[in-house]
């Protein structure tokens, strides 16, 4: 009898957990956690969540599962002092949850909360498996995301379409890019680079996408699928007799062809595309379409007809379809979208914190009338290339977001978005942007950071509050427009003058480095108290890393000055010190898997079915974060180091070699030898073909190593 009773209790628990995705989420956070909450879904036309206490349970209610998850996240942060982020998606909840003393309600009219950039899929997610994706979907739900871009497995749609058009498998594989470069293939920037992909790649990505979509749809999250933009293989004009325009090149790569919308085949091929997509992945309402991305040639193309053709094909697939388009550089071309009906287009103001188009007169991409009749989202781009570095524009976001809310062009503002090129960095900024819809009153930055300290570390601490105030005034208060973090010169191709590591970034400091170092010092003062606190140890690593990188930027200028003054002894001493900095940085970062190149390479190898596949995926992973493309794209196209990563292993084996080679050349010049040009690509490219192992687990105690590294560099200065 007892056994039957136990089985009934277990069955009841399983049924309870299985019926509600929020309950299952709570169980993944901490086994047994769902029993401490009461989840209530309430029919309402308002987007809201509420927190309330009923007996010994915390009630979280809302009008849908995603908003309830946002409410759970709010509770965990501001009542329980638990911050779930990329570095940790599990937590140990207290036996008795902190009481919600007074009912708390949050309402928003910003009903769309978007996630991802096409680039995110290559710079961060290229080699994810279901285990990693499951955590990301939970993260999205907890942050209120309800419409993420979803492109996993979409290459199978294209494979099927091209097969129906008469292409052979080998031809198709020459067209579709490899996993590390699919993002730019999706955006019509290149063909084939990184491939050909094995059959198993398509199969595993399809299976993965089905799991992802099933989980998202359980939450009520609507995916944004890539729509048909007119892309065809560059040889489609000759092979299929189509009217194909040549959009030119992108960073040294030949772009795919662009099928003229006036060609009757446009409707037919678009129809095939949407039919194959629906067959594989089901119905969708949102479709992301970005023709002419980053300088695509529009000469001889009727833009108004293009907009109409894209929209009509989309509507034929789903009469309720909404075209999602990125506002970036010249896109969206007004001639292409002005004739479209209100409600049919949703514009992602892709870099609202830097170059908004919605109507901010301070922006270099200012559009006086914004997007006119079309709805749009306030988006934060923040990260470029997955680069490592502490960076944000908190003050700017506060001012511009609340200004947009009251601006005449803000009447069509419908939500917020995260459009970063790489994730798993700067968690504070993503927390910040995704709270904006739920905070109708203008945020006080310092007050918000006080709350963040409690959420992040689980307690209030004056030293950490002071440290974060400094971070909020320095790294997270960039006063100018720049493409992401101030780039570490460790990761730059060496030269006398270093302006950036990537072709379009910046290595110029925008805050006093001595002031920033105070934050690192404050964190080290209390570090022993937070040993084992995962969030603290991650942040301590990052803050000390940034302080070391900043010192590297200073020291490189001192080295150049010593070289130019022909002070051989000083040059030798400073260059040795710089190389030591790189190795110290490598040692520090080897304490956290998030800052280790081995983690990235392991992901790539893991998804390969055999030695050949593992080798292909690892080459994709290594190439992307170093030379990016072939010699022409890396050098002539400017793509080398665009996706540089300040990671353990990469610092020691890749960046160190470059700087050592450079310093030796300068030493030779000081000795009177004839200057030699260094072929950087020839020096770099061999690393992409290696298959040596790198560590994937911590190689030291974070607190001890951070203290040692910081002391060696700064205590004697």
Beta strands, then each sheet from edge to edge (+ up, - down):
strand 1: 37-41
strand 2: 47-54
strand 3: 57-62
strand 4: 104-108
strand 5: 112-115
strand 6: 147-148
strand 7: 224-226
strand 8: 231-232
strand 9: 244-246
strand 10: 249-250
strand 11: 253-254
strand 12: 257-259
strand 13: 286-288
strand 14: 322-327
strand 15: 345-349
strand 16: 375-380
strand 17: 413-418
sheet 1: 1+ 3+ 2- 4+
sheet 2: 6+ 5+ 17+ 16+ 15+ 14+ 13+ 7+
sheet 3: 8+ 12- 9+
sheet 4: 10+ 11-
end
